[in-house]
Structure formats: structure tokens, C-alpha cells
Amino acid sequence: MKFFVCCLVAIIHTITFANDSKQSLFVVDGDSVNVDLVVFLDLAKEPIILKGNRGNLKLRIAGIDTPEIKQTCEIVKGQTIDCGTLATQFLKELLESVDGDLVIEPVGVDYYQRILVRLYKGKVNIGKRMVGQGMAYSYDDTYIKEELVAREKKLGFWSFNSPPINPKVWRKTH
């Protein structure tokens, strides 16, 4: 499987999805999406025969980390919310509201064998926008400037009474 993923990354530098192909993209959570593998390979013009059920290609948005599903935070004193679900919903709305074609640019493979991608809608870098709007953490300082500005301006999670703890820390304890 590693070889297959590495080959896809090497063969395909950037894939652009037209607006009418949005059924081929499925938002998994705030920093992960799946793409219908048949559509992906068709767009890449890569001849391959898949037997059985159609599969999904698991993609992780590079440079960001969002709260996990079921990870809570406190909006106001005494009122908690599932911040993972909130981040997921924000990503869905962002992808629907921004004009332009969806562009997927592979940049590597992560620990869980997901392809790391930069995701663009039109000219908007989706990961960077999520961090800048306070709905994602910068992962490994990729968008640290945007995160600091969002914190200063109290955007998104940073406006809450108790923002979600860093997802990397939360995963270690759960």
C-alpha cells in the first residue's frame, strides 16, 4: 500500500476537481477528507482496474490539526460543545462557500499512510484559512503566524471561555 500511495504522489503533482465533482469529496473531520478513488484515478488519467467496491483515498490537510470528534471545549462558563464536530462543520461550509475549483496538491504521506495535501478552493488555501479563522491549530508551525493572529483577535475557538486543548495533547490522553 505504501508503494501505491508513493507512486500516486510521484505521478500526480496536482489534481483539480471541477465544481460538478463535489460528490467525489467527503469531509471526514476538520482536517481530513476522502476522495472517491475511481474519480481520482480517472482525473489523473492513470489506467487502473479496480475490482470489487469502489474505495476512498484518505487525505489529510497538511499543516493543520483540528480537535477530534468528541473533543469538547467550553463556549461559555458551564456550556460545552463538541469542538471536533464544530471544526468538521466549518470545513464543510468553507468548501461550499468559497468559489472556484477544488485543487488537491499532494505533499507527502503521514504516519497513518494518509496522503498529506494542500487543499485549495479557487485561490484560497483551505488549511491556512481554517487556522486564520481560529478553527484549527497550526501543525508544526506551518501556519503559526495565522494562529497567533487568530488568538489575538479571539477568532473561532479562541473566543471561547475554554478553547479545545491542542488535539495532539488530547489524543495522548484519550
C-alpha positions in Angstrom: 0.0 0.0 0.0 2.9 2.4 0.8 4.3 1.8 -2.6 0.9 2.6 -4.3 0.5 5.8 -2.3 4.0 6.9 -3.0 3.5 6.2 -6.7 0.3 8.2 -6.8 2.1 11.1 -5.1 5.0 10.9 -7.5 2.8 10.6 -10.7 0.3 13.2 -9.8 1.6 16.6 -8.7 -1.7 18.4 -8.6 -5.3 17.3 -9.3 -8.1 19.8 -10.0 -11.7 18.9 -9.5 -14.3 20.9 -11.3 -17.3 22.2 -9.3 -19.6 19.5 -10.5 -17.4 16.7 -8.9 -18.2 17.7 -5.3 -19.9 14.3 -4.7 -16.5 12.7 -5.0 -15.1 14.6 -1.9 -16.2 13.5 1.6 -15.3 15.5 4.7 -14.3 13.1 7.4 -13.4 15.6 10.1 -11.9 19.0 10.4 -8.5 18.1 8.9 -9.3 15.0 6.8 -11.2 14.4 3.6 -11.7 11.3 1.4 -11.8 11.3 -2.4 -13.5 8.7 -4.5 -10.6 6.7 -5.8 -12.2 6.0 -9.2 -12.8 9.7 -9.8 -9.2 10.5 -8.6 -7.6 8.0 -10.9 -9.8 9.0 -13.8 -8.8 12.6 -13.4 -5.2 11.6 -13.1 -5.6 9.6 -16.4 -4.0 6.7 -14.7 -5.2 3.4 -16.2 -6.1 1.0 -13.5 -8.8 -1.6 -13.0 -10.3 -1.8 -9.5 -12.2 -5.0 -8.6 -15.0 -5.0 -6.1 -16.2 -2.0 -4.3 -15.0 1.5 -5.1 -12.6 2.8 -2.5 -11.8 6.1 -1.0 -8.4 7.7 -0.9 -7.7 9.1 2.5 -6.3 12.6 2.5 -5.1 14.8 5.4 -4.8 18.5 5.1 -1.2 19.3 5.7 -0.1 21.9 8.2 -3.3 21.9 10.4 -4.6 19.9 13.3 -8.2 20.2 14.4 -10.0 18.9 17.5 -11.1 15.3 17.4 -14.7 14.3 17.1 -16.0 14.1 20.8 -13.3 16.5 21.9 -15.1 19.2 23.9 -14.5 22.8 24.7 -16.4 25.3 26.7 -18.1 28.1 24.8 -19.2 30.0 27.9 -18.8 29.0 31.5 -20.7 25.8 32.1 -21.7 25.2 28.4 -19.6 22.7 26.5 -19.7 21.8 22.8 -18.1 19.1 20.6 -15.3 21.2 19.0 -14.3 18.3 16.7 -17.8 18.4 15.1 -17.7 22.2 15.0 -14.4 22.1 13.1 -15.8 19.4 10.7 -18.9 21.6 10.0 -16.7 24.6 9.5 -14.6 22.8 6.8 -17.8 21.6 5.0 -19.2 25.2 5.0 -15.9 26.6 3.9 -15.6 24.2 0.9 -19.2 25.0 -0.1 -19.0 28.8 0.3 -15.7 29.6 -1.4 -15.9 29.9 -5.2 -13.6 28.1 -7.6 -12.4 24.7 -8.4 -11.1 22.3 -5.8 -7.3 21.7 -6.1 -5.6 18.9 -4.3 -1.8 19.2 -4.1 -0.1 16.1 -2.6 2.9 17.0 -0.4 3.7 13.7 1.4 2.4 10.8 3.4 1.7 10.8 7.1 2.2 8.2 9.9 -1.2 6.7 9.2 -0.5 6.3 5.5 -2.8 9.1 4.5 -1.7 11.4 1.7 -0.8 14.8 3.1 -2.3 17.5 0.8 -2.6 21.2 0.4 -6.3 21.8 -0.3 -7.3 24.9 -2.3 -10.7 26.1 -3.4 -10.2 28.7 -6.1 -7.2 30.7 -4.8 -7.9 30.0 -1.1 -5.6 27.7 0.9 -8.2 25.9 3.0 -5.8 24.8 5.8 -4.4 28.3 6.1 -7.9 29.8 6.2 -9.1 27.4 8.9 -6.1 28.3 11.1 -6.6 32.0 10.3 -10.3 31.8 11.3 -9.4 30.1 14.6 -10.9 26.8 13.7 -7.7 24.8 13.6 -4.3 24.6 15.2 -1.1 25.1 13.1 0.6 21.8 12.9 4.4 22.0 13.4 4.4 25.8 13.0 3.2 25.7 9.4 0.7 28.5 9.9 1.9 29.8 13.3 1.5 33.4 12.2 -2.1 32.9 11.3 -2.7 31.0 14.6 -1.2 33.8 16.6 -3.3 36.5 14.8 -6.5 34.4 15.4 -5.6 34.0 19.1 -5.0 37.8 19.4 -8.2 38.7 17.7 -10.1 35.9 19.6 -11.5 34.3 16.4 -13.2 30.9 16.3 -12.1 28.7 19.2 -10.1 31.4 20.7 -13.2 33.4 21.5 -14.5 30.5 23.8 -14.3 30.6 27.6 -12.1 27.5 27.3 -10.8 26.6 23.8 -10.1 23.0 23.0 -6.7 21.7 24.2 -4.2 21.0 21.4 -5.5 17.9 19.6 -2.0 16.4 19.7 -2.1 16.6 23.5 -5.7 15.4 23.7 -5.0 12.3 21.6 -2.2 11.2 24.0 -4.6 11.2 27.0 -7.6 9.7 25.2 
